[in-house]
Amino acid sequence: MVKSLYVTGLFGLPALSPEIEQLFLSLNTLNRPSIPEDEEFVYHDWVLVRRKGLELGFADSEYHSAAPRHRWGLGELLLTQAYFYSGFNDIQSFTGELPYGLDFNDCSDVARQKLAVFESTRHSYRNDTWDVDGYRLSVTYTENRNRIDRIACRQLATPIPRQATVVWPELSALIAVLGCRINDPAFLSLWGNALDTETIQVALEDDEIDFTQTFGATVSLVGGMFRSITLHRNRDTESAGWAGELPLGLSFEGSPEMLFSKLNARPIQQSDSALTGHAVWHFPDYTLHVLYSNLDNRLLRIKLIAPGVWKCVEEC
């Protein structure tokens, strides 16, 4: 019988190592992870063993360790994730020992009691997430929260380093120029020397300014007007992450539960899926669109949109 402690203890080992090969043999599977050489921007692969209710995730070592971008995809595959399923469709229930004494029959209150030693790290919303010894543990419950549906254990990737030293604009100044033209001195002054004539011309052609590797943001344009800005968490869309001020005292480390408590106002739109969710609020000076992770229970993107632009039928 495979134990979760045995699996998570192998995190960080190469897929070709004897230890991982022994794990495959113990699972009685011939499947092995691989990334096709002709696939660009693909850095993960998974091996699902349906008979065992277990899925293993592997990441390219250069991508996982945040090596220089030209090295991504050139490393070896490392075991970084394990998913334990209670059973659905043609996937059987995992029958081995689950992490920290958890049981699929545990309700959310019992699960929290068992992980009480890590309570200070818990982030919650529809599900619960803890940072435990060596990895992040996420527990997904059934709809009425009286049972565990699945458990995800994931070794976190190294944060992506910033490509340049930057000074983030003040949030009030950023909001003040929403709707301005991007050649407006007030807009240009926000970004230091990051915007030269050539960069502005490319931005006008693409209706976008990609600051993901420097400021950790993406600026969206319409007809040369500053329509919106998306502030990214580190590694969201391979971004170095926005480290400047966020609106309304929000933090990327905050949970969706904290988000809704802090804003204390009903969003004009909200939707949740198994992995992510989003919510939208209108304020006098901007529309706020927040994308959050229902696996990590943390904020992923915070988007500020010029007033009167956002429509609920739009893909934000």
C-alpha positions in Angstrom: 0.0 0.0 0.0 1.4 3.4 -1.0 1.5 6.0 1.7 1.2 9.7 1.1 4.2 10.4 3.3 6.3 8.2 1.0 5.1 10.1 -2.1 5.6 13.6 -0.7 9.0 12.6 0.6 10.1 12.1 -3.0 9.2 15.7 -4.0 12.1 17.3 -5.9 13.6 14.0 -7.2 14.0 13.5 -10.9 11.5 11.4 -12.8 14.4 9.2 -14.0 15.8 8.6 -10.5 15.7 5.0 -9.0 13.3 6.2 -6.2 10.7 7.6 -8.6 11.0 4.5 -10.8 10.4 2.3 -7.7 7.3 4.4 -7.0 6.0 3.8 -10.5 6.6 0.0 -10.1 4.8 0.0 -6.7 1.8 1.7 -8.5 2.0 -0.9 -11.3 1.9 1.7 -14.0 3.8 1.8 -17.3 3.1 5.5 -17.8 6.0 7.9 -17.5 6.0 11.7 -17.7 7.5 13.5 -20.7 7.3 16.8 -22.5 7.4 16.6 -26.3 10.5 18.4 -27.7 8.4 20.3 -30.2 6.1 21.7 -27.5 6.9 25.3 -26.5 6.0 26.9 -23.2 5.0 23.5 -21.7 6.8 22.8 -18.4 4.6 20.2 -16.7 3.3 16.7 -17.2 1.1 14.4 -15.1 0.8 10.6 -14.6 -2.7 9.6 -13.5 -3.1 6.1 -12.0 -6.8 5.6 -12.1 -6.8 2.2 -10.3 -4.9 3.8 -7.3 -6.8 7.1 -7.1 -3.4 8.9 -7.4 -2.0 11.5 -9.8 1.6 12.6 -9.9 2.7 15.9 -11.2 6.1 16.7 -12.7 7.8 20.1 -13.5 10.7 21.0 -15.6 13.6 21.7 -13.2 14.8 24.9 -14.9 11.2 26.3 -14.8 10.5 25.2 -11.3 13.7 26.7 -9.9 13.1 30.0 -11.8 16.3 29.7 -13.8 16.9 32.3 -16.6 13.9 32.1 -19.1 16.0 30.8 -22.0 16.7 27.7 -19.8 13.0 26.8 -19.2 12.1 23.5 -20.8 15.7 22.3 -21.0 15.9 20.7 -17.5 14.9 17.4 -16.2 11.4 16.6 -14.9 11.0 16.6 -11.1 8.2 15.2 -9.0 6.5 18.2 -7.5 2.8 17.3 -7.0 0.6 14.5 -5.8 -3.2 14.4 -5.9 -5.2 11.9 -3.8 -8.7 11.2 -5.0 -11.7 9.9 -3.1 -13.0 8.4 -6.3 -15.1 9.7 -9.2 -16.1 8.5 -12.7 -13.5 5.8 -13.6 -11.0 6.9 -10.9 -10.9 4.7 -7.9 -10.5 5.9 -4.3 -7.0 6.2 -2.9 -6.8 3.5 -0.2 -3.4 4.4 1.3 -2.5 6.5 4.2 -3.4 10.2 3.7 -1.3 13.2 4.9 -1.4 14.1 8.6 -4.0 11.5 9.5 -6.7 12.9 7.2 -9.5 10.6 6.1 -11.9 11.1 3.1 -14.8 10.8 5.6 -13.5 13.9 7.5 -15.7 17.0 7.5 -14.0 20.4 7.3 -14.1 20.9 11.1 -12.3 17.6 11.7 -9.7 18.3 8.9 -8.9 21.6 10.5 -8.5 20.0 13.9 -6.0 17.5 12.4 -4.0 20.3 10.8 -4.3 22.6 13.9 -0.5 22.8 14.2 -0.4 24.6 10.9 -3.4 26.9 11.6 -1.4 30.1 11.2 -0.8 29.2 7.6 -4.5 28.2 6.8 -6.1 30.0 3.9 -9.8 29.3 3.3 -12.8 29.9 1.1 -14.7 27.0 -0.5 -11.8 24.7 0.6 -8.8 24.8 2.9 -5.1 25.2 2.3 -2.2 24.9 4.7 1.6 25.3 4.2 3.0 22.2 5.9 6.5 20.8 6.1 8.0 21.0 2.6 4.8 21.6 0.5 1.4 23.2 0.3 -1.6 20.9 1.2 -5.0 21.8 -0.2 -8.2 19.9 0.8 -11.2 20.1 -1.4 -14.5 19.2 0.2 -17.8 17.9 -1.1 -20.5 20.5 -1.6 -21.9 20.3 1.9 -18.3 20.1 3.4 -19.1 16.9 5.3 -16.5 14.8 3.4 -13.1 15.3 1.7 -13.3 15.0 -2.1 -9.6 15.2 -2.9 -6.2 16.3 -1.5 -3.5 18.1 -3.4 0.1 18.2 -2.2 2.4 20.6 -4.2 6.0 21.6 -3.8 5.9 25.4 -4.5 8.1 26.7 -7.3 10.8 29.3 -6.7 9.5 32.9 -7.3 10.5 34.4 -10.6 13.1 37.1 -10.2 12.6 40.6 -11.6 14.4 41.5 -14.8 15.1 45.1 -13.7 15.1 47.4 -10.7 11.9 49.4 -10.8 10.0 52.0 -8.8 6.3 51.3 -8.7 3.9 54.1 -9.3 1.7 55.4 -6.5 -1.7 53.8 -6.7 -3.5 57.1 -6.6 -1.5 58.4 -9.5 -2.2 55.2 -11.5 -5.9 55.4 -10.9 -5.9 59.2 -11.8 -4.7 58.5 -15.4 -7.1 55.7 -16.2 -8.7 56.7 -19.6 -5.8 59.0 -20.5 -3.8 58.6 -23.7 -0.5 56.7 -23.2 1.5 59.6 -24.6 0.1 61.8 -21.9 3.1 63.0 -19.7 1.1 62.0 -16.6 1.0 58.4 -17.8 4.6 58.3 -19.1 6.0 59.6 -15.8 4.6 56.6 -13.9 7.0 54.2 -15.5 10.4 55.9 -15.3 12.4 55.3 -18.5 10.6 52.0 -19.4 8.6 53.5 -22.2 10.6 54.8 -25.2 9.2 55.8 -28.6 9.6 52.3 -30.0 7.9 50.6 -27.1 5.0 53.0 -27.3 4.6 52.3 -31.0 4.6 48.5 -30.4 2.0 49.1 -27.6 -0.3 51.0 -29.9 -0.1 48.2 -32.5 -0.7 45.5 -29.9 -3.2 47.4 -27.6 -1.0 46.2 -24.7 2.1 47.0 -22.7 3.8 43.9 -21.3 5.4 44.8 -17.9 5.2 41.3 -16.6 9.0 40.8 -16.3 9.6 44.2 -14.7 6.7 45.8 -12.8 4.6 42.6 -12.8 1.7 44.2 -14.7 -0.1 44.2 -18.0 -1.5 47.5 -19.4 -4.4 47.2 -21.8 -5.2 49.9 -24.3 -8.1 50.9 -26.6 -7.3 53.3 -29.4 -4.2 54.5 -27.5 -6.2 55.1 -24.3 -5.2 53.6 -21.0 -8.1 51.2 -20.6 -7.0 49.0 -17.7 -4.1 47.5 -15.8 -3.7 44.0 -14.5 -1.5 43.5 -11.4 -0.1 40.0 -11.3 0.9 37.7 -8.5 4.4 36.3 -9.0 4.3 33.4 -11.5 0.8 34.4 -12.7 1.3 34.4 -16.6 5.0 33.9 -15.8 5.1 37.3 -14.2 7.7 38.6 -11.7 4.8 39.9 -9.7 3.5 43.4 -8.8 5.1 44.5 -5.5 3.6 48.0 -5.5 0.5 49.2 -3.6 -2.7 47.3 -4.1 -6.2 48.8 -3.9 -8.3 48.8 -0.7 -5.6 47.2 1.4 -5.7 43.9 -0.6 -2.7 41.5 -0.6 -1.9 38.7 -3.0 -1.4 36.5 0.1 -5.0 37.2 1.2 -7.6 34.5 0.8 -10.9 34.9 -1.1 -12.5 34.7 2.3 -10.5 37.7 3.4 -11.2 39.5 0.1 -15.0 39.3 0.5 -14.8 40.2 4.2 -12.5 43.2 3.6 -14.6 44.7 0.7 -17.9 44.0 2.6 -20.0 44.8 -0.4 -21.8 42.5 -2.8 -19.9 42.1 -6.1 -21.9 42.9 -9.2 -20.6 39.6 -10.7 -19.0 36.6 -9.1 -18.3 33.1 -10.5 -16.3 30.1 -9.1 -14.9 27.0 -10.7 -12.9 24.1 -9.2 -9.6 25.9 -9.7 -10.3 29.7 -9.8 -13.0 32.3 -9.2 -13.5 35.9 -9.9 -15.5 38.9 -8.6 -16.2 42.4 -9.8 -17.0 45.6 -8.0 -17.8 49.1 -9.3 -16.2 52.1 -7.5 -16.4 55.8 -8.5 -12.9 55.9 -9.9 -12.5 52.4 -11.4 -14.0 48.9 -11.7 -12.2 46.3 -9.7 -11.9 42.7 -11.1 -10.2 40.1 -8.9 -9.2 36.6 -10.0 -8.4 34.2 -7.2 -7.2 30.6 -6.9 -9.6 28.1 -5.3 -6.7 25.7 -4.9 -4.2 28.0 -3.2 -6.9 30.2 -1.7 -4.9 33.3 -2.7 -5.4 36.2 -5.0 -3.9 35.8 -8.5 -4.7 39.0 -10.4 -6.1 42.4 -9.5 -7.4 44.4 -12.4 -8.3 48.1 -12.4 -10.5 49.2 -15.2 -11.4 52.7 -16.3 -15.0 53.7 -15.2 -17.8 52.8 -17.5 -15.7 50.4 -19.6 -16.4 47.0 -18.1 -19.4 44.9 -19.2 -20.5 41.6 -17.6 -20.4 39.9 -21.0 -16.8 40.7 -21.4 -14.0 38.3 -20.7 -11.9 40.2 -18.2 
